[in-house]
């Protein structure tokens, strides 16, 4: 069992039950899935760079990433229906906990001048979004094999109905939020 998942079941779940005053253990918030996505923008026309981005995200996530296609044509962005526009991967269960543990303990401490993740990334329904500027902070990535550095958006989807419960859950898991008020 992954160490973050074990810590969640042994320590975090009882603490959340007490703090949020939840009587039913099935109503305790938990992380449901993690979505890692990259919008490729101008690189979507270059198949070699798209493949490199897909391989990079697959390495980071430990699971095969898929290329997302445009659903509609948008003339302003010079995109037609069916054109590749990004890369994404959805992590659940054990791979999700492994990725979160790696993100919290290895990748985020490697960010230069890191002061914590912004607290305003909640969407009102208990989900948290934040972006990373480059992929080089992850230990699997070797600089020599990267064609272009790219950022990524990470979405943490929780079972909480509100931001308060989701914030407390992520804080107890160990997500390093920036100092300041919520």
C-alpha positions as CSV (number, residue, x, y, z in Angstrom):
1,X,0.0,0.0,0.0
2,X,1.2,3.5,-0.9
3,X,2.4,5.5,2.1
4,X,0.1,8.5,1.4
5,X,-2.9,6.2,1.1
6,X,-2.0,4.5,4.3
7,X,-1.6,7.8,6.0
8,X,-5.0,8.9,4.7
9,X,-6.8,5.9,6.1
10,X,-4.9,5.8,9.4
11,X,-4.5,9.5,10.3
12,X,-6.2,11.9,8.0
13,X,-9.7,10.3,7.8
14,X,-10.2,10.3,11.6
15,X,-8.9,13.9,11.8
16,X,-11.3,15.0,9.1
17,X,-14.2,13.2,10.8
18,X,-13.5,15.1,14.0
19,X,-12.7,18.5,12.4
20,X,-15.6,18.6,10.0
21,X,-18.0,17.1,12.5
22,X,-19.0,14.3,10.2
23,X,-20.9,11.3,11.8
24,X,-21.1,9.1,8.7
25,X,-17.7,7.8,7.6
26,X,-18.9,7.6,4.0
27,X,-19.3,11.4,3.9
28,X,-15.6,12.1,4.7
29,X,-14.0,13.9,1.7
30,X,-11.3,12.1,-0.2
31,X,-9.4,12.7,-3.4
32,X,-11.3,11.0,-6.2
33,X,-9.0,11.6,-9.2
34,X,-6.1,13.7,-10.4
35,X,-6.1,15.1,-13.9
36,X,-2.8,16.3,-15.5
37,X,-3.3,18.2,-18.8
38,X,-1.2,20.2,-21.2
39,X,-2.5,22.6,-23.8
40,X,-0.1,22.3,-26.7
41,X,-1.0,25.5,-28.5
42,X,1.4,26.2,-31.4
43,X,3.1,22.9,-30.9
44,X,0.1,20.9,-32.0
45,X,1.1,21.0,-35.6
46,X,4.5,19.4,-34.9
47,X,4.0,15.7,-34.5
48,X,7.5,15.2,-33.0
49,X,6.9,17.7,-30.2
50,X,3.4,16.4,-29.5
51,X,4.9,12.9,-29.1
52,X,7.6,14.3,-26.8
53,X,4.9,16.0,-24.6
54,X,2.8,12.8,-24.5
55,X,5.9,10.7,-23.5
56,X,6.8,13.3,-20.8
57,X,3.4,13.3,-19.3
58,X,3.2,9.5,-19.4
59,X,6.6,9.3,-17.6
60,X,5.4,11.8,-14.9
61,X,2.1,10.1,-14.3
62,X,3.2,6.5,-14.7
63,X,0.3,5.9,-17.0
64,X,-0.2,6.4,-20.8
65,X,-1.3,9.9,-21.7
66,X,-3.8,10.5,-24.5
67,X,-3.9,13.3,-27.1
68,X,-7.1,15.4,-26.9
69,X,-8.7,16.5,-30.1
70,X,-10.6,19.7,-30.8
71,X,-14.4,19.2,-30.6
72,X,-15.2,22.3,-32.7
73,X,-13.5,24.4,-35.3
74,X,-12.5,27.9,-34.0
75,X,-11.2,30.2,-36.8
76,X,-9.7,32.7,-34.3
77,X,-7.4,30.0,-33.0
78,X,-6.8,28.4,-36.4
79,X,-8.1,25.1,-35.1
80,X,-10.3,22.7,-37.0
81,X,-12.4,20.0,-35.6
82,X,-10.3,16.9,-35.0
83,X,-7.0,18.7,-34.7
84,X,-4.8,17.7,-31.7
85,X,-5.0,20.5,-29.0
86,X,-3.5,18.9,-25.9
87,X,-2.4,15.9,-23.9
88,X,-4.0,14.6,-20.7
89,X,-4.0,11.7,-18.2
90,X,-6.5,10.9,-15.5
91,X,-5.1,9.1,-12.4
92,X,-7.2,7.2,-9.9
93,X,-6.6,4.9,-6.9
94,X,-3.0,3.8,-6.3
95,X,-1.4,5.7,-9.2
96,X,-3.1,8.8,-8.0
97,X,-1.7,8.4,-4.4
98,X,1.7,7.6,-5.8
99,X,1.7,10.8,-8.0
100,X,0.4,13.0,-5.1
101,X,3.2,11.6,-2.9
102,X,5.8,12.3,-5.5
103,X,4.4,15.8,-6.2
104,X,4.3,16.8,-2.5
105,X,7.6,15.3,-1.3
106,X,9.9,15.6,-4.4
107,X,8.6,17.8,-7.2
108,X,7.3,20.9,-5.4
109,X,10.3,21.3,-3.1
110,X,12.5,21.4,-6.3
111,X,10.7,24.6,-7.6
112,X,12.9,27.6,-7.3
113,X,11.6,30.3,-4.9
114,X,8.5,28.2,-4.1
115,X,6.3,29.9,-1.6
116,X,3.4,27.5,-1.8
117,X,0.4,26.8,-4.1
118,X,-2.2,29.6,-4.4
119,X,-5.3,29.2,-2.1
120,X,-7.6,30.6,-4.7
121,X,-7.6,27.6,-7.0
122,X,-10.8,26.1,-5.7
123,X,-13.8,26.1,-8.0
124,X,-16.7,26.2,-5.5
125,X,-17.5,22.5,-5.7
126,X,-14.5,21.1,-3.8
127,X,-12.1,20.7,-6.7
128,X,-8.6,22.4,-6.8
129,X,-6.7,23.5,-9.9
130,X,-3.1,24.8,-10.1
131,X,-0.5,25.1,-12.8
132,X,3.2,24.3,-13.0
133,X,5.5,26.2,-15.3
134,X,7.7,23.3,-16.4
135,X,8.1,19.6,-16.2
136,X,11.8,19.4,-15.2
137,X,11.1,19.3,-11.5
138,X,10.0,15.7,-11.7
139,X,12.7,13.1,-11.2
140,X,11.8,10.9,-14.2
141,X,12.5,13.7,-16.7
142,X,15.9,14.0,-18.2
143,X,16.8,17.4,-19.6
144,X,18.6,15.9,-22.6
145,X,15.4,14.2,-24.0
146,X,13.2,17.3,-23.8
147,X,12.5,19.1,-27.0
148,X,10.5,22.0,-25.4
149,X,9.8,22.8,-21.8
150,X,6.1,23.1,-21.2
151,X,3.8,23.7,-18.2
152,X,0.9,21.6,-17.1
153,X,-2.4,22.1,-15.3
154,X,-3.2,19.7,-12.4
155,X,-6.7,19.3,-11.1
156,X,-7.4,17.5,-7.8
157,X,-11.0,16.3,-7.8
158,X,-12.4,15.6,-4.4
159,X,-15.7,14.1,-3.1
160,X,-16.3,17.2,-1.0
161,X,-19.3,19.4,-1.8
162,X,-17.6,22.6,-0.7
163,X,-14.2,24.3,-0.7
164,X,-13.8,24.3,3.1
165,X,-13.8,20.5,3.3
166,X,-11.6,20.1,0.2
167,X,-9.1,22.7,1.6
168,X,-8.9,20.9,4.9
169,X,-8.5,17.5,3.2
170,X,-5.7,18.8,0.9
171,X,-4.0,20.6,3.8
172,X,-3.9,17.4,5.9
173,X,-2.6,15.4,2.9
174,X,0.3,17.8,2.8
175,X,-0.4,20.1,-0.2
176,X,1.8,23.2,0.6
177,X,-0.5,26.2,0.4
178,X,0.9,29.7,0.4
179,X,0.7,31.6,3.6
180,X,-2.2,34.0,3.9
181,X,-5.9,33.9,4.4
182,X,-8.3,31.4,2.8
